[in-house]
Amino acid sequence: MTDFAAIDFEAANAKPTSVCSVGVVIVRGGVIVDSFYSLIHPEPNYYHWYCSKVHGLSRADTDTAPIFPEVWAQIAPKIEGLPLVAHNSMYDEGCLKAVFRMYQMDYPDYQFYCTCKAARRYFGKELPNHQLHTVSEACGYHLANHHHALADAEACASIALKIL
């Protein structure tokens, strides 16, 4: 796969509509050509302590952030016609569909590929686990800022370029 968009969401709480940041990396011809990162005002707008512990974001970071439709209006033209790639794509695709439903937006049936599933097939039992940071290291990418949406999307893109 040489043309795709790697995407990662972070959420404020357990609700899939509570996306609070997004990272997108655009790959064309096997080369990263663009990236995008934004904070998002989550809905519902509360942070579970564990989510904040994982990604370091809090309500103070996103209270003045744009809502999802405003952020997606910037992303949509960048990813038009591209398949989406995510590590544990069920989570990211679930979040995306949930916020589209919540804001009553027409979902364009994005095609998703999962680098976690692909890593299980590619590496098998060679790795101790198939978590993003473990798989990205095995693919030659050091994930220094895990759970920052753009850093995770960059790691996902590096994995996809190696094994998809």
Legacy VTK file of the C-alpha trace (Angstrom):
# vtk DataFile Version 3.0
C-alpha trace
ASCII
DATASET POLYDATA
POINTS 164 float
0.000 0.000 0.000
1.551 3.290 -1.074
-1.365 5.749 -0.946
-3.313 6.097 2.301
-4.030 8.273 5.317
-2.995 7.043 8.759
-5.313 8.349 11.467
-5.419 8.321 15.239
-7.925 9.685 17.733
-7.560 10.299 21.454
-10.708 10.444 23.567
-11.637 12.361 26.693
-13.667 9.539 28.226
-15.155 6.134 27.405
-17.730 7.570 24.988
-16.624 7.143 21.359
-17.970 10.616 20.571
-15.540 12.221 23.020
-12.641 12.549 20.587
-10.396 15.301 21.913
-7.535 15.171 19.405
-6.809 13.770 15.968
-3.643 13.121 14.019
-3.556 12.345 10.308
-0.573 11.463 8.121
-1.014 11.478 4.328
1.093 9.037 2.313
1.270 9.166 -1.491
3.587 7.073 -3.582
5.037 5.563 -0.421
6.149 8.949 0.915
4.669 11.049 3.716
3.495 14.216 1.982
1.349 15.927 4.608
0.220 15.720 8.208
-2.456 17.326 10.326
-3.067 17.619 14.053
-5.828 19.304 15.990
-7.358 19.386 19.406
-11.132 18.866 19.366
-13.791 20.053 21.800
-15.117 16.663 22.988
-18.744 15.663 23.346
-19.564 14.926 26.087
-17.145 17.460 27.473
-15.664 15.758 30.499
-12.391 13.940 31.004
-12.031 10.620 32.744
-8.924 10.712 34.932
-7.450 7.637 33.258
-7.790 9.063 29.747
-6.034 12.250 30.863
-3.307 10.150 32.461
-2.772 8.284 29.168
-2.676 11.196 26.701
-2.031 14.154 28.986
-4.961 16.237 27.756
-7.559 17.875 29.977
-10.577 20.087 29.669
-8.323 23.147 29.945
-6.636 22.048 26.699
-9.826 21.636 24.679
-12.408 24.053 26.105
-11.686 26.538 23.316
-10.867 23.923 20.644
-13.061 23.642 17.548
-15.858 21.077 17.440
-15.475 17.942 15.336
-17.283 19.147 12.153
-14.960 22.171 11.943
-11.888 19.965 12.309
-13.170 17.356 9.858
-13.809 20.069 7.252
-10.028 20.595 7.224
-9.221 16.858 7.096
-11.765 15.651 4.512
-10.133 17.264 1.453
-6.717 15.911 2.466
-7.919 12.293 2.667
-10.392 12.282 -0.203
-10.144 9.030 -2.148
-7.648 7.480 0.253
-8.120 4.407 2.413
-7.648 5.029 6.136
-5.158 3.083 8.218
-5.196 2.846 12.009
-3.628 0.669 14.651
-6.613 -1.114 16.180
-8.824 0.351 13.486
-12.039 -0.801 15.185
-11.474 1.880 17.826
-10.669 4.745 15.446
-13.351 3.775 12.936
-15.850 3.448 15.781
-14.987 6.928 17.053
-15.234 8.388 13.561
-18.626 6.844 12.881
-19.910 7.877 16.317
-19.018 11.548 15.913
-20.411 11.597 12.379
-23.709 10.232 13.774
-23.719 12.610 16.718
-23.263 15.667 14.497
-25.692 14.234 11.890
-23.011 14.269 9.192
-23.158 11.969 6.164
-20.530 9.255 6.617
-18.649 8.613 3.351
-17.936 4.884 4.031
-14.212 5.222 4.488
-12.295 2.015 3.884
-10.219 1.148 6.960
-7.168 -1.093 7.256
-5.778 -2.235 10.589
-2.026 -2.291 11.200
-2.540 -4.244 14.437
-4.214 -7.130 12.580
-1.597 -6.908 9.845
1.185 -6.988 12.451
-0.254 -10.154 13.989
-0.117 -11.826 10.574
3.288 -10.388 9.627
5.192 -10.838 12.897
3.210 -13.640 14.523
4.830 -14.619 17.821
8.124 -12.853 17.028
6.998 -9.884 19.133
6.016 -9.907 22.828
2.806 -8.052 21.890
1.323 -6.162 18.966
0.893 -2.782 20.621
1.646 0.300 18.554
4.972 1.124 20.185
6.196 -2.482 19.967
5.243 -2.936 16.313
6.566 0.474 15.262
9.951 -0.334 16.859
10.028 -3.627 14.953
9.379 -1.630 11.778
12.228 0.784 12.516
10.214 3.707 13.884
10.853 4.897 17.437
7.599 6.201 18.939
8.827 8.837 21.375
5.515 10.540 22.173
3.051 7.639 22.452
-0.616 8.668 22.813
-0.120 11.985 21.065
-2.495 11.580 18.122
-0.047 12.808 15.473
2.871 10.761 16.813
0.667 7.670 16.862
-0.519 8.367 13.291
3.124 8.730 12.191
3.968 5.383 13.829
0.964 3.790 12.165
2.033 5.156 8.775
5.536 3.722 9.224
4.064 0.317 10.064
1.713 0.422 7.075
4.558 1.321 4.732
6.540 -1.673 5.983
3.907 -4.421 6.220
0.754 -3.503 4.270
LINES 1 165
164 0 1 2 3 4 5 6 7 8 9 10 11 12 13 14 15 16 17 18 19 20 21 22 23 24 25 26 27 28 29 30 31 32 33 34 35 36 37 38 39 40 41 42 43 44 45 46 47 48 49 50 51 52 53 54 55 56 57 58 59 60 61 62 63 64 65 66 67 68 69 70 71 72 73 74 75 76 77 78 79 80 81 82 83 84 85 86 87 88 89 90 91 92 93 94 95 96 97 98 99 100 101 102 103 104 105 106 107 108 109 110 111 112 113 114 115 116 117 118 119 120 121 122 123 124 125 126 127 128 129 130 131 132 133 134 135 136 137 138 139 140 141 142 143 144 145 146 147 148 149 150 151 152 153 154 155 156 157 158 159 160 161 162 163
